[in-house]
Amino acid sequence: MEYSFSSPVLQDLNRRGFIYQVTDPDALDRLFLSGEQVTFYVGFDPTAKSLHVGHLLWIRLITKLQKLGIRAIIICGGATSKIGDPTWKDKERVMLDYSTVVENIKAVTTKLKKLVKFDGCDNPVRMLNNDDWISKINYMEFLRDYGPLFSVNKMLTMDSVSTRLERQQHLSFLEFNYMLLQAYDFLYLFENYNCQIQVGGADQWSNMISGVDLIRRKTGKIGIGMSMPLLTNADGKKMGKTEKGAVWMDENLMSPFDFWQYWRNVDDRDVTKLMKLFTDIDVDEIDTYDALVGTKEMNKKKILLADAVTGMVHPDADLEKIHKTAAGLFYSATSEMAGVDGFNIERDMRIDKVLVETGMAPSQTAARRLIDGKGVKIDGTTVETYDTQITTDCVISVGKKKFAKILVSR
């Protein structure tokens, strides 16, 4: 959504694409202009042993605002992760046992401590575990004190709930309580830490509205919910997934080199958006990159992007070594291509069709078998999916012997 803010901080966040929805844009603007201490929180439910690309935007926002003196609280959802929030998926989340939740918390917090400054600075981020207060709730007292403040009618209209009900799919009472607990989290932080803002992904919007509403009903004051967009690519698909699985931020699950390669190989059309989110380059300069789509110059911007994101997630990574490794893979594939005429193709042609066009595979079925066998590379990077589209000039290799220079029509 389009918002018009007077606060320079919010203007910058808005231009860079961090802001998707706000429950009260005017109140948010007034807060940032008031000179008061601004405090916001972001929740991480430790449902896996590693953070993934879906969490990256939140971490970037935290570190960006921390430098501006805005206080951040990270909630590690030791309580809420035992339940799981309703999703648009066909099935409810798998219930995690307590020991798994504890292990996940340890792994996630260890990584967060490498990404965010919790001490040794003027404005340290605070980390809390909502199990510390939710586990102390007396159920009967909670029902008496907060039950009357939640409208079931309104809860049934929330997207995450209504979608499941419309499809006549099972929605357990346990899941239904997730939004009550998340709303209580916001109220608890509002009253005990003067936290005025909850930040989360667009898929958490319904839960954020519930928290804002609970604060209003319980205290008569204003809490603010701000959602950020989900990271999607130019085709509208959620980013952070490969054929091998999620793009993890833990180096034990995905090497820094593979992580770097993921960002180096994003679609040209996504570079401008991602550069605004993950670099500090001036927005006006980044806007000029749109004219580079489909050109070799865009590859240089992709390297800047990959360096920025990898440096943020893996601060100890040797980027120079990663560059040399990537270059070595590329040049080993292109060394036999000198003087070879290129194949002209239409931009955005799928890789399986390109293999047939160039004679590197006799059919699309054969091409897909090659891709499934991890035998196809684009500029030295293994192709993971048939849907990969060719957007720029490149070298495609099949095995160690077959190479084709690809020239994309402008």
C-alpha positions in Angstrom: 0.0 0.0 0.0 1.1 3.6 -0.6 1.7 5.7 2.5 2.7 9.3 2.8 4.9 9.9 5.9 6.5 13.1 7.2 9.1 11.2 9.3 12.4 10.9 7.3 13.0 7.4 8.8 9.6 6.1 7.7 10.0 7.8 4.3 13.2 5.9 3.7 11.6 2.6 4.9 8.7 3.2 2.6 10.7 4.0 -0.4 12.9 0.9 0.1 9.9 -1.4 0.4 10.0 -2.4 4.0 6.4 -1.2 4.8 3.4 -3.2 3.5 0.6 -2.4 5.9 0.2 -0.3 9.0 -2.8 -0.3 11.3 -2.6 3.4 12.0 -0.2 5.2 9.6 -0.9 8.6 11.2 -0.1 7.4 14.7 3.1 5.7 13.5 4.2 9.0 11.8 3.4 11.0 14.9 5.4 8.6 17.1 8.5 8.8 14.9 8.2 12.6 14.9 7.5 13.0 18.6 11.1 12.8 19.9 9.9 10.0 22.3 11.9 6.7 22.5 10.4 4.4 19.9 10.4 0.7 20.7 9.2 -2.2 18.4 9.3 -5.9 18.6 9.6 -8.8 16.1 8.8 -12.4 17.0 10.8 -15.4 15.8 9.1 -18.8 16.4 11.9 -21.4 16.6 10.1 -24.0 14.5 13.4 -25.2 12.9 17.0 -25.3 13.9 17.9 -22.4 11.6 16.6 -19.1 10.4 15.9 -18.9 6.7 15.6 -16.3 4.0 12.1 -15.5 5.1 13.5 -14.0 8.4 16.2 -11.9 6.6 14.0 -8.8 6.0 13.2 -8.6 9.8 16.9 -8.8 10.7 17.8 -6.2 8.2 15.1 -3.9 9.6 16.3 -4.5 13.2 19.9 -3.7 12.4 18.9 -0.6 10.3 16.7 0.9 13.0 19.1 0.0 15.8 21.7 2.3 14.3 19.2 5.1 14.4 18.6 4.8 18.1 15.2 3.0 17.8 14.9 0.1 20.3 14.2 -3.4 19.2 13.0 -6.4 21.1 13.3 -9.9 19.7 10.8 -12.4 21.0 11.9 -16.0 20.7 8.6 -17.8 20.8 9.3 -20.6 23.2 5.6 -20.7 24.0 3.9 -19.9 20.7 6.1 -22.4 18.8 4.6 -25.2 20.8 1.3 -24.4 19.2 1.9 -23.0 15.7 -0.2 -20.4 14.0 -3.0 -21.1 11.5 -1.6 -21.0 7.9 -2.9 -21.1 4.4 -1.6 -24.7 4.0 -3.8 -27.7 3.9 -2.6 -29.1 7.2 -1.9 -27.7 10.6 1.7 -27.3 11.7 3.4 -30.4 13.1 3.4 -30.2 16.9 6.9 -29.8 18.3 7.8 -31.5 21.6 9.4 -29.3 24.3 12.9 -30.7 23.9 12.9 -29.9 20.2 11.7 -26.3 20.9 14.6 -25.9 23.4 17.1 -27.2 20.9 15.7 -24.9 18.2 15.8 -21.9 20.5 19.5 -22.5 21.3 20.4 -22.8 17.6 18.4 -19.8 16.5 19.6 -17.5 19.3 23.2 -18.5 18.7 22.8 -17.3 15.1 20.9 -14.2 16.0 23.8 -13.2 18.3 26.1 -13.2 15.3 23.7 -11.0 13.3 22.4 -8.5 15.8 24.1 -6.5 18.5 22.8 -7.5 21.9 25.6 -5.8 23.9 28.6 -3.7 23.5 26.8 -0.8 21.9 24.7 2.3 23.0 21.4 0.8 21.8 21.5 -3.0 22.4 18.7 -5.2 21.1 16.8 -7.0 23.9 15.9 -10.7 23.5 13.1 -12.2 25.4 11.3 -15.6 25.5 7.5 -15.4 25.6 7.5 -18.7 27.5 8.7 -16.7 30.5 5.3 -15.1 30.9 2.9 -17.3 29.0 3.8 -20.4 31.0 2.7 -18.5 34.1 -0.8 -17.8 32.9 -3.6 -19.3 34.9 -6.1 -20.5 32.3 -9.3 -19.6 34.2 -7.9 -16.1 35.0 -6.9 -15.6 31.4 -10.4 -16.5 30.2 -12.0 -14.1 32.7 -9.6 -11.2 32.0 -9.2 -11.5 28.3 -11.9 -13.8 26.9 -14.5 -11.0 26.8 -12.1 -8.7 24.8 -11.8 -11.0 21.8 -14.6 -11.3 19.2 -15.0 -14.7 17.7 -17.0 -13.1 14.9 -13.9 -11.0 14.0 -11.5 -13.9 14.4 -13.5 -16.0 12.0 -13.0 -13.3 9.3 -9.2 -13.4 9.6 -7.6 -14.6 6.4 -5.6 -17.3 8.0 -8.8 -18.7 9.6 -11.4 -18.0 6.9 -9.4 -19.6 4.1 -9.1 -22.9 6.0 -12.8 -22.8 6.9 -13.9 -22.0 3.3 -11.9 -25.1 2.1 -13.6 -27.1 4.9 -10.2 -28.1 6.2 -9.5 -29.0 9.8 -8.7 -26.0 12.1 -8.0 -27.1 15.6 -8.9 -25.2 18.7 -5.2 -25.2 19.6 -4.3 -23.3 16.5 -7.2 -20.9 17.0 -5.6 -19.8 20.3 -2.4 -18.8 18.6 -3.7 -15.3 17.8 -4.8 -14.8 21.4 -1.3 -15.6 22.7 0.4 -13.4 20.2 -2.0 -10.6 21.0 -1.2 -11.1 24.7 2.5 -10.9 23.8 2.0 -7.4 22.4 0.0 -6.3 25.4 2.6 -7.6 27.8 5.4 -5.8 26.0 3.3 -2.7 25.7 2.7 -2.6 29.4 6.1 -3.8 30.7 8.6 -2.5 28.1 6.7 0.5 26.6 6.8 -1.3 23.2 4.5 0.6 20.9 4.9 -1.3 17.6 4.7 -4.9 16.5 6.5 -5.8 13.2 6.0 -9.0 11.3 5.5 -10.5 7.9 2.4 -9.9 5.9 1.1 -13.3 6.8 1.0 -12.2 10.5 -1.4 -9.3 9.7 -4.4 -10.9 11.3 -2.5 -11.6 14.5 -1.2 -8.1 14.7 -4.6 -6.6 14.3 -5.7 -8.7 17.3 -2.9 -7.4 19.4 -3.6 -3.8 18.5 -7.3 -4.4 19.3 -6.5 -6.0 22.7 -4.3 -3.1 23.7 -7.0 -0.6 22.9 -9.7 -2.6 24.8 -7.5 -3.3 27.8 -5.7 0.1 28.2 -7.5 2.6 26.0 -4.2 3.4 24.3 -2.8 2.9 20.8 -0.5 0.1 19.8 0.6 -0.1 16.2 1.0 -3.1 13.9 3.3 -2.8 10.9 3.7 -5.6 8.4 6.5 -6.1 5.9 6.0 -7.7 2.5 6.8 -11.4 2.0 9.8 -11.8 -0.2 8.6 -13.0 -3.6 10.3 -13.1 -7.0 9.2 -11.5 -10.2 7.0 -14.4 -11.0 5.1 -14.0 -7.7 6.7 -17.1 -6.1 8.0 -17.0 -2.5 11.7 -16.5 -2.4 14.0 -18.7 -0.3 13.2 -22.1 -1.8 15.3 -24.3 -4.1 14.9 -27.8 -5.3 17.2 -28.8 -2.4 14.9 -27.1 0.1 15.0 -23.9 2.1 17.8 -21.3 1.8 19.0 -21.6 5.4 21.1 -19.0 7.2 23.0 -21.6 9.2 26.4 -22.4 7.5 26.0 -26.1 8.7 22.9 -26.4 6.6 23.9 -24.3 3.6 27.5 -23.2 2.9 28.3 -19.5 2.6 29.3 -20.2 -1.0 25.9 -21.8 -1.9 24.2 -19.0 -0.1 26.1 -16.4 -2.1 25.3 -18.2 -5.3 21.6 -18.1 -4.5 21.7 -14.3 -4.5 24.1 -14.0 -7.4 21.6 -15.9 -9.6 18.3 -14.1 -8.7 16.3 -13.0 -11.7 17.4 -9.6 -13.2 13.9 -8.3 -12.6 14.3 -8.8 -8.8 17.6 -7.0 -8.4 16.3 -3.4 -7.9 13.8 -4.5 -5.2 16.4 -6.6 -3.4 19.1 -3.9 -3.5 16.7 -1.4 -1.9 16.0 -3.8 0.9 19.5 -5.2 1.6 22.0 -2.5 0.7 22.4 1.2 1.8 22.9 2.4 -1.8 20.8 5.5 -2.6 17.3 4.6 -3.8 17.5 7.0 -6.8 20.7 5.2 -8.0 19.1 1.8 -7.5 16.1 2.9 -9.6 18.4 3.3 -12.6 19.3 -0.5 -12.4 15.9 -1.3 -14.1 17.4 -0.2 -17.4 20.1 -2.9 -17.0 17.8 -5.9 -17.1 19.0 -8.4 -19.6 22.5 -6.9 -19.9 25.9 -8.1 -18.6 26.1 -5.0 -16.5 23.3 -6.4 -14.3 25.6 -9.3 -13.3 27.9 -6.8 -11.5 24.9 -5.5 -9.5 24.0 -9.1 -8.6 27.5 -9.6 -7.2 27.1 -6.4 -5.1 23.8 -7.8 -3.8 25.2 -11.3 -3.1 28.1 -9.7 -1.3 25.9 -7.5 0.8 23.5 -10.2 1.9 26.2 -12.8 2.4 28.3 -10.3 4.4 25.2 -9.7 6.6 24.3 -13.3 7.2 27.9 -14.7 7.3 30.0 -11.9 8.6 33.1 -14.2 8.8 32.7 -15.4 5.2 35.7 -14.8 2.9 34.0 -13.0 0.0 37.3 -12.8 -2.0 37.6 -16.6 -1.8 33.9 -17.0 -2.8 34.5 -14.7 -5.8 37.5 -16.7 -6.9 35.6 -20.0 -6.5 32.7 -18.7 -8.6 35.1 -17.3 -11.2 36.9 -20.6 -11.4 33.7 -22.5 -12.0 32.7 -20.0 -14.7 35.9 -19.9 -16.5 36.3 -23.6 -16.5 33.0 -23.7 -18.4 33.8 -20.9 -20.8 37.5 -21.7 -21.6 36.4 -23.9 -24.5 34.0 -21.3 -25.9 36.4 -18.8 -27.4 35.5 -18.1 -31.0 32.4 -20.2 -30.9 29.2 -18.7 -32.4 26.3 -18.3 -29.9 22.8 -19.5 -30.0 20.2 -16.8 -30.3 17.1 -17.4 -28.1 14.2 -15.3 -26.9 14.5 -13.8 -23.4 12.9 -15.8 -20.6 13.0 -19.2 -22.4 13.0 -22.1 -20.0 16.2 -24.0 -19.5 14.7 -27.4 -20.6 13.6 -25.8 -23.9 17.0 -24.2 -24.4 18.7 -27.5 -24.1 16.6 -28.9 -26.9 17.1 -25.7 -29.0 20.9 -26.0 -28.7 20.9 -29.7 -29.4 22.3 -30.5 -26.0 19.3 -32.7 -25.2 17.2 -34.6 -27.8 13.9 -33.8 -26.0 12.5 -31.9 -23.0 12.1 -35.2 -21.2 15.7 -35.9 -21.7 16.6 -32.3 -20.7 14.7 -32.7 -17.4 16.5 -36.0 -16.7 19.8 -34.1 -17.1 18.6 -31.4 -14.7 17.3 -33.9 -12.2 20.8 -35.5 -12.3 22.4 -32.1 -11.5 24.3 -32.3 -14.8 23.3 -28.8 -16.2 25.0 -25.6 -15.3 24.5 -22.0 -16.2 27.7 -20.0 -15.9 29.1 -22.7 -13.6 26.1 -22.8 -11.3 24.0 -26.0 -11.2 20.5 -25.7 -12.4 18.0 -26.8 -9.8 14.6 -26.6 -11.5 13.1 -26.8 -15.0 11.4 -23.5 -14.5 14.7 -21.6 -14.6 14.5 -18.9 -17.3 17.4 -17.6 -19.3 17.4 -13.8 -18.9 20.9 -12.8 -19.9 23.8 -14.0 -22.2 25.4 -17.0 -20.6 27.2 -20.3 -21.1 25.3 -23.5 -20.5 27.2 -26.7 -19.9 26.1 -30.3 -19.8 28.6 -32.5 -18.1 32.2 -31.8 -18.7 32.1 -31.9 -22.5 29.1 -30.0 -23.9 29.0 -26.2 -23.9 26.8 -23.7 -25.6 27.1 -19.9 -25.7 23.7 -18.3 -25.3 22.8 -14.9 -26.7 19.5 -13.5 -25.5 17.4 -11.3 -27.8 17.0 -7.8 -26.6 
